[in-house]
Amino acid sequence: MKLVKQADFFLGANTPNGFASFFSELNDPAFTDHCYIIKGCPGSGKSTMMKKADNTAWKERLTERIHCSSDPDSLDGVILHDTRTIIADGTPPHPIEPVLPIAYETVVSLYGCFDRQKVADRRKEAMELNKKIKDCHKRCCCYLAGAELLLHDNFLIASQCTDYLKIAKLVQRLVQKEIPDKKSGCGTEHKRLLSAFTPKGNIVYTDTVSALCSKVYVIKDEYSASSRALLDGLKQAALSRGYDLFFCYSPLGWTDQPEHLLIPELELGFFTENSYISYPEKPYRVIHHSRFTDKERLRLKKQRLSFTKRAAREILNEAVGSVAAAKALHDDLESIYGSGVDFAKVNKMCDQMLSEIMARYH
């Protein structure tokens, strides 16, 4: 891997089918040596513990920061590649349970750091807030489902106008040019999200692409018909040639709609650009979907395609508004729990965890 300070991703997000995540990837003893699962209430200091781990100056290679899509300023996980250690928030909506407790996972419970009565006295208020938060997220997912249906219609139209044989031929040329065969078995796909619809809008961690990849191909594809086929072909080739990679999916299409491919060992990236996401730096090359498209045939559907895009954008704005409302309510819920937290105990547990990691590292 390239020497970098950090890479930012999401592992979970609201989707058209409700909240979905790749958090099950985190506690896999086949790929890391140690996993700390933090359990605790809202406002108990889970994110602060992970930020402290991220700021600890032992990094020489790569640290992944996993952000919370409901509050991107908070962390849901930290992956310390140098120490082959993962620290993750294991509470809903992305619960993580040990698969090899003690031998691999350590559960760090913050529930003993509370003044129970202070929180219990505000139980009714907490129940009402919790219900309102769930309603906001449900409404957000309904909006995302509506937008996804509209955009999928555009995808189907574009698919009918796409020459997939041309895409396959380009994949072959790119593989031959950019992805040499390591002849060392298959690589590993790490599923990630580079973007999510958050209270701050559609956040895209383009700095991660720049950090991991010195050579970036931008795929300009408004309808994702060409980019999906191109990315799938490149992913399969890279894995078969022995490369570990990050395959980033859309929060709208989830596992049916890849958006980006990052191969850190080769410092090579493929980034899909459209109305919702763009790459701010100058790419190595631009691949435009029009080279694979029957433009005359697609032009006949121009009015329908344009209307659908506008309608989807309005719906997505409403989705962002709903998750922003959920965030405001969650802040109130955190204040209830935070009033009962003994942060001295939390800090002591955090220091103990970091000492254990440092002892193994040295």
N, C-alpha and C positions, 0 to 999 in steps of 0.2 A: 504494500500500500504506500501511497505518497505520504510524505511527512506533512501532516496537517494538524491544526489545533482541534477542530471540531467539525462535525457535520450535523445538520438539523433535519429531522424528519417528524412525521406523524406516524403513529401505528394504529390509530383508531379515529373514527369520525362518524358524524351523522351521514347516513346514506338514504337512498330511496326506500331501502328495506329496513330502516331503523338503524340504531347504532351498530356498527360492525368494526371488527378490529383484527389485527395480526398479532395480538399480544401473546397468543399461544406459542409463537416462535421464540419468545424470550427465554423461557426456562427449558432449554434443550441441552442436556449434558453432553450431547455429541459435539457441540460447537463452542461451549464455554466451560470453565472449570468451577465457577462459583456464581450463585444467584442469590441475591438478597431480595426477599419479597416484603415490602413494607405494607403493613395493615394499620389503618387508622381512620378517624372520622374527618369530615371536611374541616379545614382550618387547623389541623393538628401538627402541621409542619412537615408533611411528606415531601412536598416539592422543595422546601427549603433544604432538607437533608440531601436531596439529589443535586441541587445547585451547589451545595458545599462540596460534594464529591467531584462535581465537574470542575470546580475552581481549584481543587488540590493539584499542586504542580508536580505531578509524576508522569505526565503524558509525553510520550515520545513519538507516537504513531497516529492513532486515531481514536477520538472519543465521539460517540453518537449521542446527541441530545434528543430525546423523544418528547415532543411537546404535546400538551393537552389541547385538543381542537376546540374545546369549550372555553378555554382560557390559554391562549398561546404563550402568555408570559409565565405560565406554570409548566413544570416538567412532570411527565408521567414515567420517565425512565432515563437511565444513563447506561450506556454500554461502553465499558473501558476495555478497549481491545488489547492494550499492553498487558493488563493483568488478567485478561480473559474472564472479566467479572461483569456481571449485570446487576444493576439496582433498579427495581421496578415497583411502581405503585400497583399493588395486587387487589385493590378494592373495586367494586362495581363503578362504572359499567363495563370494566375490563378485568374481572376477577382472575387471579392467578393462584392456583393451588399447587403445592409441591408434588413432584413426581418421584424425587429421591430425597426426602427430608433428611437433614443433617449431613448425609453423604454429599449432597450437591447444593440444596437450597437451605437457606437460613431465613426463618420468618422473624421479622422485626415488628413486634406488636407495640403500637403506641397507645393501645386502649388503657394501659395501666398508668398513663400520664395525665389522667383526667380527674377533676373533682366531679364525680358523678352527679351529685345533687344539683350543682349549678346548671348542668345541662338538662337534667330531668325536670327541673322546675319550669323549663320553657319547651316542654315536649309538644304541647298543642301548637305552638307557633312554628316549631320545626316541622311538624307534620303538614301543616298548611303550605309552608314554603316548598317542601319536598314535592307535594302534589302539583303545585304551580310550575315548578321546574320541569317535571316530567311532561306536563301538558305542553309547555313551550317546545321541548325537544320533539315531542310527537308532531306538533304542528310544523316544525322545521322539516322533519322527514317527509311529511305529506307534500310540502312545497317542492322538496328535492325530487320526489317521485313524479310530480307533474312536469317539472323541467326536464327530467330524464326521458319521459315519454315523448316530449316534443323533440328533443335533440336526437333521440333514437330514430325518429321518423326521418330526420335529415341524414342520419348515418345510412339508413336503408336506401334512400334515394341516391346518395353518393356511391354506395356500394355497387349499385346497378350500372354505374357509369365508370367503374374502376377496372383497369386492366391488371389483374393480379399476377399474370405471367411476367409483366414488366417489373413488378415489385420483386418477384422471386429472383429475377436476373440481377437486379440491383443488389439484393441481399448477397448473392454469390460474389459479386465484384467487391462489395464492402468487406466481406469476410476474408476474401483472399488478400485484400490490401491491409486491413486493420487488425485482424484477429489470428495471429499465428497459432498453430496447433502445439500445445504444450506436451501432448502425448503422455499425460499423467492421470488419466481417469476423468471423471465428470466433475464439473464445478458445482457450486451451491448457489441457489437463488434465495436472496433475502428480500422478502416482500416488504415494501414500504409505501408510504404516501409522501409525496413532496409538497402537496397542497391540500387544503381543506377549507370548507366554509366555516368561518369562525365569527365571533362577535366583532372582529375588526375587518370583516370582509373575507374575500378569497385570498388567503395567504399562500404564497409560493416561496419556498426556500431555495431561491436560485443561487445563493451563496454556497450552498452545498455542492451544486454542480461545479462551480468554479473551483472549489476547494479540492474536489476529488478528480477533476478532469481538466487537463491542459488542452485537450482537443475535443471540441464540442460540435457535433452536427445538429443543426436546428431543422426540424421537420415542420414545415408550415402546412397545417392541415386543419381546416375549419370544421370538417365533419368527421374526422378520426377514422375514416374508412381506409385510407392508405397507411396512416401511421400505425394502426393496430397490426396490420399484416407485416409491415416492415420491422417493427419492434419484436414481434413474436418470432420472426425468422432469425433475427440477429441474436435474440436471447438463446434460442435453441442451439445455434451454432457456437456461441460463446461457452455455454455449459458443456457441450459435447467436446470442446477443445480444452476443457480443464479450468475455466475461469470462474471464480466467485464473483457475484454481481448483485447490484441492487436493481430490482425491477419495481418501478413505481407506478401505482395504479391511480385511476381517477376516483374521487369520492362519489361521483355520480354513477359510473359504470362498474365500480369496484373491480372484481377479478375478471370481468369481461372487457374492461377497457384500460389497457396499459397506456401510460403517457410518456414515461421516460425510462431509459436504460443507462446505468452507470457501471463501468468496469474499472474500478480503481487501480488494479494492477497494471492496466494498459493506459491509465489516465485518459480514458476514452468515454465520451458520453453522447447520448442521443436524446434530444429534448424536443418535445412536441409543443409547438406554439400555435395559439388560436386567439379568439376574442377574449378569453378568460385568463390566459396565462401567456407570458412572453419572457424571452431571455434577454436581459438588459445589456449583455456584453456582445462584442463582435464574435460570431461563431467561426469555426474553421471552414465550414461549408453549410449551405442552405439547400435543403431538399424540398421542393415545392410539390404539393399533391397534384398540381395540374399536369405534371409530366406523365402521370399514370391515368389521367381522367379524360373521358370523352367530353370535351368542354362544350360542344354544341348541344349535346344531349342534356348536360347539366344545366345549361343556360335556359332551357325550356321550363325548368322548375325554379328559376331564380326568385320569383315573387313569393312562392310558397316557402322556400328556404329562408328568405329574409324575414318574412313574418314570423316564422317559427323561432328564429334566433331572438328577435325582439321580445316575443312573448316569454320565452325561457328566461331571458335576462331579467325581466320584471319579476318573475316568480322567484328567481334566485335572490333578488334583493329582499323579498319578503322572508325567505329562509334565513338570511343573515340577520334580519330584524328579530326573528323569533329566537335565534340562539343568543343574540345580544340581550334580549329580555331575560332569558334563562340565566345568563351570567350575572345580571344585576341581582336576581333573586338568590343565586348561589352565594354571592358575596354576603347577603344577609344571613344565610344559613351558616356560613363559615364564622360569622361573628358570634353566633349562638354557641357553637362548639368551642371557638377560640377563647371565649370567656372562662371556660373551665379547664384549659390546658396548662399544665405545669411545664413550661418550655425549658426549664433547667433540666428536667428529666429527659426531655426530648433531645436536647443538645448533648447530654451525657451518652445517650444511646447512639447518637450519630457519631460522636468522637470514638466510641468503642468500635463501631463498624468500620470506620475509616482506618483505625489503628490496625485492625485485623487485615485489611486489604494491603496496607503499606508493609506490614510484616511479611506477607507472602511475596510482595513485589521485590523487596530487598533480600 
